[in-house]
Each structure stands twice: as C-alpha cells, then as structure tokens.
C-alpha cells in the first residue's frame, strides 16, 4: 500500500502520519473521528461522547512498527504493535466506533489487553481500584515494562489492605498515598517511598530520608506503620 510518505517522514512528522492514517482509512472504507491537530508526532483520535481515545505512534529509529494505545476515559485499556498501518487504522476505527475489547482484538489480533481491563469493561471498578489496576499493569506494556523496581513497590503496597483503600500516586516513580481521589496532592498521608535509592528503597518524610531498606516489602511496612490511625477509603 502506498502511504504517500516514506517511513522516515512518518517517523518525524505528526502531520505526515495523520495524513497517512487518513488515506489508509479512506482506502479501507473506514470513518475515523477528526484527528487531534495538537498531538505532535502522534495521530490521535477521540470519540468524546464515549470517552474513547486511540493514539497511533509512528515508528522510531530502532522500532519499525506502529504502536497503538486504546484509552477509555483516560485509562489505557489495550495496546499493540504492528508493522501494517492498515491494521493500526482498523484498530483505531473499531475502538473509536464503540467496539469492545474482545471485538477490537477479533478484528485486529495484534491488540493486547490484560484480564483486569475486560473485567472493568463489563463491570466498572471504582476510581481507586481502577487506578491501582492501571498502575500495576504498566509492567506489561512498554515503555514501563523496563522499570521492575517501581512495579515491585506497587505490588508490595497493593498487598496491604490499608493501602489498597487509598489513592496511589506516583511522581518520578516515587510512591505516596492520598485520601482524595481528585486533587490528591491536597490530602497526602504518610511517607514517600523511592525505588531508586542507590539500589535500595528509600523512605522519605517531609523531604528527608528516614530509612533505607533492601526490599520493597520492608519499605512498605515502614510506610504503613507511619500512617495515622482510622484512615477510611479515599473519596
């Protein structure tokens, strides 16, 4: 298929990628939402009524595949890589057209999603549990699959019932918690745990390190011990 632009041109120019996606969709007889013109190198399409968004990333210098991310109301639900732009366009059209996860994958088998996403699609999680699931799942999706220590920290925290009820917040892979779902920074509780403290896990309070541990479980235990009593679920 002639996209009308070389692969290197598509790599570096969002406009060229959006044009190629548009021509491919037209050739396939598919209708896409109007692309977001402010997406830089991406080709981004949204069905705002449904809260659906699909993002097509151009091939990089080392990766000669198109990457597709499918979001639902700000949460990434599925992801995939394909060397065939037509397949990326089919996935984009299916998702923004209202297809579910299984239907989208049936049409474009390169699309991948984890079990939690299918559960959430059928019976939506609350905001706190959805945040947890999305964060825990990042290890399965690039580029976060390279960061094993932050994932281990999240898993150790999720194992603690008192923390599962709070909103987990990450900042540069550091982890802290809030009793508020919205504007979480206004209701921060307990210390911050840092997964990259010279090979250890650092525990910080008010900007100062108060402990250093060898395992994420030990760091989380210190965090839990420092929490005020009687914490309810984040709201």
Sine and cosine of phi, psi and omega as CSV:
sin_phi,cos_phi,sin_psi,cos_psi,sin_omega,cos_omega
0.00,0.00,0.72,-0.69,-0.01,-1.00
-1.00,-0.03,0.94,-0.35,0.00,-1.00
-0.99,0.15,-0.21,0.98,-0.01,-1.00
0.99,0.15,0.09,1.00,0.03,-1.00
-0.50,-0.87,0.65,-0.76,0.03,-1.00
-0.92,0.39,0.35,-0.94,-0.05,-1.00
-0.88,0.47,-0.57,0.82,0.00,-1.00
-0.94,0.35,-0.58,0.81,0.04,-1.00
-0.90,0.43,-0.67,0.74,0.02,-1.00
-0.90,0.44,-0.57,0.82,-0.02,-1.00
-0.86,0.51,-0.63,0.78,-0.21,-0.98
-0.96,-0.30,-0.13,0.99,-0.07,-1.00
-0.79,-0.61,0.91,-0.41,0.02,-1.00
-0.86,0.51,-0.60,0.80,0.01,-1.00
-0.89,0.47,-0.65,0.76,0.02,-1.00
-0.91,0.41,-0.63,0.78,0.02,-1.00
-0.91,0.41,-0.70,0.71,0.01,-1.00
-0.89,0.47,-0.62,0.78,0.03,-1.00
-0.91,0.42,-0.66,0.75,0.01,-1.00
-0.91,0.42,-0.66,0.75,0.04,-1.00
-0.89,0.46,-0.68,0.74,0.00,-1.00
-0.89,0.46,-0.70,0.71,0.01,-1.00
-0.91,0.42,-0.63,0.77,0.00,-1.00
-0.92,0.40,-0.68,0.73,0.03,-1.00
-0.87,0.48,-0.68,0.73,0.01,-1.00
-0.89,0.46,-0.67,0.74,0.01,-1.00
-0.91,0.42,-0.48,0.88,0.01,-1.00
-1.00,0.02,-0.10,0.99,-0.04,-1.00
0.96,0.27,0.46,0.89,-0.02,-1.00
-0.96,-0.27,0.52,-0.85,0.02,-1.00
-0.93,-0.36,0.82,-0.57,0.05,-1.00
-0.94,-0.35,0.42,-0.91,0.16,-0.99
-0.88,0.47,0.26,-0.96,0.07,-1.00
-0.89,0.46,0.72,-0.70,-0.02,-1.00
-0.94,0.34,0.49,-0.87,0.10,-1.00
-0.97,0.24,0.90,-0.43,-0.08,-1.00
-0.98,0.21,-0.14,0.99,-0.03,-1.00
-0.98,-0.19,0.32,0.95,-0.12,-0.99
-1.00,0.00,0.14,0.99,0.04,-1.00
0.90,0.44,-0.85,-0.53,-0.06,-1.00
-0.98,0.18,-0.21,0.98,-0.06,-1.00
-0.99,0.11,0.29,-0.96,0.27,-0.96
-0.91,-0.40,0.93,-0.36,-0.17,-0.99
-0.85,-0.53,0.72,-0.69,-0.08,-1.00
-0.71,-0.70,0.70,-0.72,-0.07,-1.00
-0.72,-0.70,0.67,-0.74,0.24,-0.97
-0.97,-0.25,1.00,-0.06,-0.13,-0.99
-0.93,0.38,-0.46,0.89,0.02,-1.00
-0.90,0.44,-0.62,0.79,0.01,-1.00
-1.00,-0.04,-0.21,0.98,-0.09,-1.00
0.98,0.22,0.31,0.95,-0.02,-1.00
-1.00,-0.02,0.59,-0.81,0.05,-1.00
-0.56,-0.83,0.69,-0.72,0.08,-1.00
-0.83,-0.56,0.72,-0.70,-0.01,-1.00
-0.83,-0.56,0.80,-0.60,0.05,-1.00
-0.95,-0.30,0.85,-0.52,-0.01,-1.00
-0.99,-0.15,0.63,-0.77,-0.01,-1.00
-0.96,0.26,0.37,-0.93,0.10,-1.00
-0.89,0.46,0.57,-0.82,0.06,-1.00
-1.00,-0.10,-0.10,-0.99,-0.03,-1.00
-0.91,0.42,-0.56,0.83,-0.04,-1.00
-0.98,-0.21,-0.42,0.91,-0.05,-1.00
-0.95,-0.30,0.91,-0.43,-0.06,-1.00
-0.99,-0.11,0.57,0.82,0.01,-1.00
-0.82,-0.58,0.44,-0.90,0.13,-0.99
-1.00,0.09,0.67,-0.74,0.05,-1.00
-0.95,-0.32,0.67,-0.75,-0.03,-1.00
-0.82,-0.57,0.77,-0.64,0.06,-1.00
-0.87,-0.49,0.76,-0.65,-0.04,-1.00
-0.90,-0.44,0.89,-0.46,-0.08,-1.00
-0.92,-0.40,0.50,-0.87,0.09,-1.00
-0.77,-0.63,0.94,-0.35,0.00,-1.00
0.78,0.62,0.71,0.71,0.10,-0.99
1.00,0.02,-0.06,1.00,0.01,-1.00
-0.94,-0.33,0.79,-0.61,0.04,-1.00
-0.95,0.32,0.85,-0.52,-0.06,-1.00
-0.98,-0.21,-0.50,0.86,-0.06,-1.00
-0.46,-0.89,0.30,-0.95,-0.10,-1.00
-0.41,-0.91,0.43,-0.90,0.07,-1.00
-0.17,-0.99,0.28,-0.96,0.05,-1.00
-0.80,-0.59,0.64,-0.77,0.05,-1.00
-0.47,-0.88,0.57,-0.82,0.09,-1.00
-0.99,0.11,-0.12,0.99,-0.07,-1.00
-0.97,-0.23,0.94,-0.34,-0.01,-1.00
-0.87,0.49,-0.55,0.84,0.02,-1.00
-0.87,0.49,-0.63,0.78,0.04,-1.00
-0.92,0.40,-0.65,0.76,0.05,-1.00
-0.88,0.47,-0.63,0.77,0.02,-1.00
-0.93,0.37,-0.65,0.76,0.02,-1.00
-0.88,0.47,-0.67,0.75,0.03,-1.00
-0.90,0.44,-0.67,0.74,0.02,-1.00
-0.88,0.47,-0.71,0.71,-0.01,-1.00
-0.91,0.41,-0.67,0.75,-0.01,-1.00
-0.89,0.45,-0.74,0.67,-0.08,-1.00
-0.92,0.38,-0.75,0.66,-0.01,-1.00
-0.95,0.32,-0.29,0.96,0.06,-1.00
-1.00,0.08,-0.03,1.00,0.09,-1.00
0.97,-0.25,0.06,1.00,0.03,-1.00
-0.92,0.40,0.57,-0.82,0.08,-1.00
-0.98,0.22,0.03,-1.00,-0.04,-1.00
-0.87,0.49,-0.74,0.67,-0.04,-1.00
-0.92,0.38,-0.62,0.79,0.03,-1.00
-0.92,0.39,-0.65,0.76,0.03,-1.00
-0.89,0.46,-0.69,0.72,0.01,-1.00
-0.92,0.38,-0.57,0.82,0.04,-1.00
-0.88,0.47,-0.59,0.81,0.01,-1.00
-0.98,0.17,-0.53,0.85,-0.05,-1.00
-0.68,-0.73,1.00,0.02,-0.14,-0.99
-0.88,0.48,-0.24,0.97,0.01,-1.00
-0.95,0.32,-0.30,0.95,-0.02,-1.00
-0.95,0.32,0.72,-0.69,0.00,-1.00
-0.85,-0.53,0.56,-0.83,0.14,-0.99
-0.51,-0.86,0.35,-0.94,-0.04,-1.00
-0.99,-0.11,0.33,-0.94,-0.05,-1.00
-0.82,0.57,-0.60,0.80,-0.04,-1.00
-0.88,0.48,-0.57,0.82,-0.04,-1.00
-0.90,0.43,-0.63,0.77,0.02,-1.00
-0.93,0.37,-0.64,0.77,0.07,-1.00
-0.88,0.48,-0.71,0.70,-0.02,-1.00
-0.90,0.43,-0.61,0.79,0.01,-1.00
-0.89,0.45,-0.60,0.80,-0.04,-1.00
-0.99,0.16,-0.61,0.80,0.01,-1.00
-0.56,-0.83,1.00,-0.08,-0.17,-0.99
-0.82,0.58,0.68,-0.74,0.11,-0.99
-0.95,0.32,0.31,-0.95,0.22,-0.98
-0.94,0.33,0.19,-0.98,-0.11,-0.99
-0.87,0.49,-0.64,0.77,-0.05,-1.00
-0.93,0.37,-0.75,0.66,-0.02,-1.00
-0.90,0.43,-0.61,0.79,0.03,-1.00
-0.89,0.45,-0.66,0.75,0.04,-1.00
-0.88,0.47,-0.71,0.71,0.05,-1.00
-0.85,0.53,-0.77,0.63,-0.07,-1.00
-0.88,0.47,-0.68,0.74,0.00,-1.00
-0.90,0.44,-0.65,0.76,0.00,-1.00
-0.93,0.36,-0.70,0.72,0.00,-1.00
-0.89,0.45,-0.49,0.87,-0.09,-1.00
-0.99,0.17,-0.20,0.98,-0.11,-0.99
-0.89,0.46,-0.39,0.92,0.00,-1.00
-0.91,0.42,-0.36,0.93,-0.02,-1.00
-1.00,0.02,-0.11,0.99,-0.08,-1.00
-0.80,-0.60,0.76,-0.66,0.06,-1.00
-0.91,0.41,0.46,-0.89,0.07,1.00
-1.00,0.00,0.00,1.00,-0.11,-0.99
-0.97,0.26,-0.14,0.99,0.01,-1.00
-0.93,0.37,-0.13,0.99,0.05,-1.00
-1.00,0.09,-0.23,0.97,-0.16,-0.99
-0.97,-0.26,0.99,0.12,-0.10,-0.99
-0.97,0.24,-0.55,0.83,-0.06,-1.00
-0.93,0.37,-0.72,0.70,0.09,-1.00
-0.86,0.51,-0.59,0.80,0.03,-1.00
-0.91,0.41,-0.67,0.74,0.02,-1.00
-0.88,0.48,-0.59,0.81,0.03,-1.00
-0.92,0.39,-0.70,0.72,0.05,-1.00
-0.88,0.48,-0.69,0.72,-0.01,-1.00
-0.89,0.45,-0.65,0.76,0.02,-1.00
-0.91,0.42,-0.62,0.79,0.01,-1.00
-0.94,0.34,-0.63,0.77,-0.02,-1.00
-0.91,0.42,-0.42,0.91,0.02,-1.00
-0.94,0.33,-0.22,0.98,-0.01,-1.00
-0.99,-0.12,0.91,-0.42,-0.05,-1.00
-0.81,0.59,-0.62,0.78,-0.04,-1.00
-0.91,0.41,-0.53,0.85,0.00,-1.00
-0.99,0.14,-0.51,0.86,0.03,-1.00
-0.88,0.48,-0.39,0.92,-0.03,-1.00
-1.00,0.06,-0.19,0.98,-0.03,-1.00
-0.99,-0.17,0.31,-0.95,0.02,-1.00
-0.99,0.13,0.88,-0.47,0.05,-1.00
-0.98,0.18,0.68,-0.74,-0.04,-1.00
-0.75,-0.66,0.74,-0.67,0.05,-1.00
-0.93,-0.37,0.62,-0.78,0.12,-0.99
-0.63,-0.78,0.94,-0.35,-0.07,-1.00
0.80,0.60,0.66,0.76,0.02,-1.00
0.97,0.26,-0.15,0.99,0.13,-0.99
-0.95,0.33,0.48,-0.88,-0.11,-0.99
-0.83,-0.55,0.76,-0.65,0.12,-0.99
-0.58,-0.82,0.04,-1.00,-0.15,-0.99
-0.73,-0.69,0.40,-0.92,-0.04,-1.00
-0.65,-0.76,0.45,-0.89,0.09,-1.00
-1.00,-0.07,0.11,0.99,0.02,-1.00
-0.86,-0.52,0.65,-0.76,0.06,-1.00
-0.98,0.22,-0.75,0.66,0.06,-1.00
-1.00,-0.07,0.54,-0.84,0.00,-1.00
0.75,0.66,0.80,0.60,-0.14,-0.99
-0.86,0.51,-0.46,0.89,-0.03,-1.00
-0.91,0.42,-0.29,0.96,-0.03,-1.00
-0.99,0.14,-0.16,0.99,-0.06,-1.00
-0.66,-0.75,0.73,0.68,0.00,-1.00
-0.95,0.31,0.66,-0.75,0.02,-1.00
-0.75,-0.66,0.60,-0.80,0.08,-1.00
0.97,0.24,0.04,-1.00,0.00,-1.00
-0.96,0.29,0.07,-1.00,0.10,-1.00
-0.95,-0.31,0.67,-0.74,0.05,-1.00
-0.94,-0.33,0.74,-0.67,-0.08,-1.00
-0.91,-0.42,0.86,-0.50,-0.07,-1.00
-0.98,0.17,-0.21,0.98,-0.03,-1.00
-0.89,-0.46,0.94,0.33,0.02,-1.00
-0.92,-0.40,0.95,0.30,0.01,-1.00
0.81,0.59,0.68,0.73,0.03,-1.00
1.00,0.01,-0.09,1.00,0.05,-1.00
-0.93,-0.37,-0.07,-1.00,0.12,-0.99
-0.93,-0.36,0.86,-0.51,-0.01,-1.00
-0.99,-0.10,0.59,-0.81,0.07,-1.00
-0.90,-0.43,0.85,-0.53,-0.09,-1.00
-0.86,-0.50,0.58,-0.81,0.10,-0.99
-0.71,-0.71,0.81,-0.58,-0.02,-1.00
0.81,0.59,0.63,0.77,0.08,-1.00
0.99,0.12,-0.01,1.00,-0.01,-1.00
-0.89,-0.45,0.66,-0.76,0.02,-1.00
-0.96,0.27,0.80,-0.60,0.00,-1.00
-0.95,-0.30,-0.23,0.97,0.02,-1.00
-0.28,-0.96,0.33,-0.94,0.09,-1.00
-0.66,-0.75,0.75,-0.66,-0.05,-1.00
-0.81,-0.59,0.32,-0.95,0.01,-1.00
-1.00,0.06,-0.42,0.91,-0.06,-1.00
-0.83,-0.56,0.43,-0.90,0.06,-1.00
-0.91,0.42,-0.54,0.84,0.01,-1.00
-0.89,0.46,-0.64,0.77,0.03,-1.00
-0.92,0.40,-0.65,0.76,0.01,-1.00
-0.90,0.44,-0.68,0.73,0.01,-1.00
-0.91,0.42,-0.61,0.79,0.03,-1.00
-0.87,0.49,-0.65,0.76,0.05,-1.00
-0.91,0.40,-0.63,0.78,0.03,-1.00
-0.89,0.46,-0.73,0.69,-0.01,-1.00
-0.89,0.46,-0.66,0.75,-0.02,-1.00
-0.89,0.46,-0.43,0.90,-0.04,-1.00
-1.00,-0.01,-0.07,1.00,-0.02,-1.00
-0.96,0.29,0.57,-0.82,0.10,-0.99
-0.91,0.41,0.46,-0.89,-0.01,-1.00
-0.97,0.26,0.42,-0.91,0.11,-0.99
0.97,0.25,0.40,0.92,0.00,-1.00
-0.94,0.35,0.76,-0.64,0.10,-1.00
-1.00,-0.05,-0.03,-1.00,0.04,-1.00
-0.93,0.36,0.49,-0.87,0.04,-1.00
-0.88,0.47,0.59,-0.80,-0.02,-1.00
-0.64,-0.77,0.00,0.00,0.00,0.00
